[in-house]
Amino acid sequence: MMSLEFAVAAALFAGVVAYAVLGGADFGSGFHDLTAGGARRGAPLRTLIDHSIGPVWEANHVWLIYVLVMWWTGFPESFAATMTTLYVPFVLALVGIVLRGASFAFRKYSETLWQAKLFGVVFATSSVLAPFFLGTIVGALASGRVPADGNGDPWSSWINPTALLTGCISVGTCAFLAATFLTADAARRGENALAAKLRIRSLVVGAGTGIVVFAGLIPIEHDAPTFWDGLTSRAAPVMALSALGGIATLVLLWRGRFGPARLAAVVAVAAVMAGWGIGQYPWVLVDQVSIADGAGARATLQGLLVAVGIAAVIVGPALGYLFYLTQSPEWNGEARGGVEAGEGGSIRRGDSHWSGRLGN
């Protein structure tokens, strides 16, 4: 029978997986914004990014709030220990999230091209840095560098092989998800040339991320032995599923099956996150605090599960309907006026913040 502590931990980790998939796709769009090219060449891709993540980028952060609240309420001592040890990457990730959101909004309403460029660079750069620092936090926890009593080394705790590799994997995974999602969005809107370019991006980023994920396991064996034992034993089938999902995504992208490729990419990312959690089980802080030992009061855990059930009923359908609307023909049909090349190569789009600025 599932223990109360494990049920709360599972509910918490479900939020981690949801944030990795949904928030990760949003973060990854910043990578492609950063590498889209100059104002004129990158305008079609940046317009697609605005259209694709505009309705959902704030909603996806509900999962980060959910995870933090569940963690500090359900496992308060490990939360305190983590915050007093890993405050540097936490602050840097938070700064990245705030700058990313503010710049994304300000870029849309910029009056000149140079302002749009400035806010665009801040948006794109912070979209890469935020998942990197969040990834280093995950790696620090998995490698057992957060002591149970907190106040661990504020630098070596996250500047080490496992944490840095996890940060890189986080950035690559986000970029892979975003590329796959954007490719499908471009194809749905009838922007076939852009979809073809994004298809190549997705294949390159996906192959590169896969190599980093599995090559990165090599130093983990020596740097985080307890975590490594879990990955290579009970988590091995789930990690294999992730590899199959990644390969399936690449095959589907190669064949132009963009809709199914999105589903396969979600499976790949969700599986690698689930494998990471299974590999770390039964620890909250590896080699320091277990799930059973670090759980809060029983009444608190019961209250959390009740709150999770209520949230699932209220918030879940609302988020589902929001995602449904963003994929509906009405939403995408309105945008099908799309990005068009006008005379002299100028970019025209009625609702784009790039409109009318390329000559400025």
PyMOL commands that set and color helices and strands:
alter all, ss='L'
color gray80, all
select helices_A, chain A and resi 4-34+39-53+59-74+76-85+87-108+113-142+161-188+192-215+217-223+225-231+236-254+258-280+291-294+298-326+329-337+343-345
alter helices_A, ss='H'
color red, helices_A
select strands_A, chain A and resi 283-285+289-290+340-341+347-348
alter strands_A, ss='S'
color yellow, strands_A
deselect
rebuild
show_as cartoon
